[in-house]
């Protein structure tokens, strides 16, 4: 289906769909917009912010200052487009599933120790490679293909960055087993210890780097000056 123009008077669609087109055609991926710009684009529409948030159910990624600390409270960043919601067939195929209850969400977060099951980051923790962004956790539905090929649906904890970068392909148990079998004896023993603890262990190098990143940039030279003498 050809992409309609977001403000075409002849285009009859709801605010979520026209909002998606506005993000693509006016804002552009990677750029920021303000809540006032959004309200000006859709005058008289109540809860237009919520309609934009609804796009997340269709794979659209829009960050507020909660996910990206470099943004002001009034700003949002359009990170990535998702399903073409203006196409009825695509929208129906990607329609969000039944909402996860708050009780189930809290139970899954507690089971996963309030950490992303993919990268291991805890909620509210800054990313080691991007200290201005802190992790926001979400509970997602994922399909798992077991060793016998049978598929089941599970709930898992993911940070929003991992969730945005992850495709919809099923999680394959056989792939995980095959990858582990490629490890050497020492690596496999370490991997089994991680499995026993239920979380990945950080190396001394990982811990040192994380501690270095927590120091403000203006003071990092002091660390370098002290360590140069150690070499």
N, C-alpha and C positions, 0 to 999 in steps of 0.2 A: 504493500500500500504506500502510495506517495505521501511524503510528510506534509501535513497541512500547515498553513501559516497560523501562528498562535492567536492573532487578533483579527482573523478574517471573520467579518460579521455573518458570513454564510456558513461558517463552520460551527455546527451545534455539538458542543461537548462540555463535560463538566470541568470544574476548576482544576482538578488534579491533572487531567489530560492537557488542558491548555497551559497549566503551570509547567508541565514537562517540556512542552514546545517552547515556552518562554525561556526556560533555562538553556535550552539548546541554541535557540535563535537569537537571543538577546544577551544572555550572560556568557555562555561558552564554557566548556569544560576547563577546570583549573582556575577559573576566575571567581571573584567574590561579589556578593551583592548584599544589600542591606534590607532589613525588614520594611523600611519605608519605601524602598524601590519596589518591593514585592506588592505592598499595599497600593502604591500608585498605579501599578500595572493592572491590578484587579480591584478597582474602586467599588466600594459597596458590598464586597464579598466578605462575609463573616468567616473567621477561622481559616483564612487563606494559608496561614503558617501550617496548620494541621494537614491541609490538602497536600502541601509539599512534602511533609513528613510521611504521608501515606505512600509516596513514591518509593520509599525504602523497601516496602513489601515486594516491589517489582525489580529489585536490584539496583536502584538508583542510590548514589552515595552523595549525601550532602552533609557537610560538617558544620557544626556550630562551635562556639568557643569551648564547649565541654570536651569535644574531641580534638580540637586544634587550639592550643593555648595562645597561638600567635594572633588569633582573631579577637576583635572587640565583641562586647556583648551584643551589639547591634548587627554584627556581620555574620554571614554564612558563606561557606565555600562550596561551589558545585564541583565535586571531584570527578564523578563518572556517571554517564548515562547508563540506564538499564534497559529493560524491556520496552519496546515501542508501544506504549500504552494506548496510543491513538489508533492502533490496529486492533479491532475487536477480537480477531482470532488469536493474536499473540497475547493479548491481555487475558483472555479466558484461559489459555493454556498455562499462563503463569499466575493465575489467581492465587492470592495468599491462602494458606491453609488455616484451619481453625486456630484461633489465638491460643497461645500458651498461657495457662492460668498463672496468677501470681504465686500460688502455693507450689505449683510444679516448678516454676522458675526458681524460686528460692531453694527448693530441694536440690535442683540440679547444680546451682551455684555452690551450695554447701558441699555436695558430693565431690565437686571438682576443685574444692579448696579455694574457691573464688579466684581461680587462675585460668587463663586461656589454655585449652587443651592442646592447641597447636604450637604456640610459641612459649608458653609457660609464664607469661607476664601476669602480674596481679592487677586487679582493678585499681586505678588511680596511680599506678607506677609509671614513671616516664620511660619512654623507649630508649634503650642505650644508644641507638643511632639517630635519635631525634628527640632531644631532651625537652623541647618545647611542647611536645605532644604526649599526653598521658593516656593510658589505656582505659577504655570504656568497655565493660564486659556485656555480652548479650547471650541469651540462650537461643540456639538454633536447632531446627529439625534437620537431621542428616540421614541419608540412606546408607546402610552398611551392608556390603556383600560379604557373607561369611565364608569360611573355608569350604563349605559344601555348596557354595554358589547361591544359597538362599538369601534373599534381601529382607532386611528389617529396618524399621524407622526408629531412630533414637534421638534423644535430646542431649546436646553437648554445649559446653561453655566455650565461647570464642570472643576474642577482642574484636572490635569493629574493624581494625585494620586487616586482620587475618580473614575476617568474614568477607570483606570487600574484595580481597584478592583471590578468594577461593572459588573455584568453579562448582558446578552442580553435579559433577560426576560422583557416583557412589564411593564411599570409603571402602577400600578392598582389603580384607584381612589377609588374603594370600600375598598381596604386594608387601604388606608390613613384615610378614614372616620371611619372604624372599630377601628383603633388604637386610634383615637382621642376620640371616645366614651368610651374607657376604662379609660380615665383620670378622676381624681376626680374633684369636682367643682372648686377648686382653681386653679388646673393645667390647666383645660379647659379654664378658664378666661384668664390665662396667655398666653395660646396657641392662643386664639382669638386675643389678643393684638399683638402677633407676626405676625399673619396673616394680621392684619390691617396695621402694619408698613411695611410688606413685608420682614422682616428679623428677625432672632432670636435675642432675647435680652440676653446679657451676665450678669451673676450674679456677685455680688461683689467678690465672691471667684474666678470666672473665670478671672476677671480683675486683681486681685492681683497675681494670678499664672502667667498670661501672662507678667505682669510687672516684676515679679521675673526672668522669663526666659530670658528677654531682658538684664538683668545684666550679664556681663561676669562671667564665673565660678569662677575666682579668687577672685571676690568681693562678692560672694553670702554669704560667711561666716559672713560678716559684717551685712547682713540682719538678719541671724539667731541669731547672738549675741545680736542685739537690740530687737528682738522679744521675746527671751527667758524670758526677764524680764517682759514681758507683761502677760505671762501665769498665 
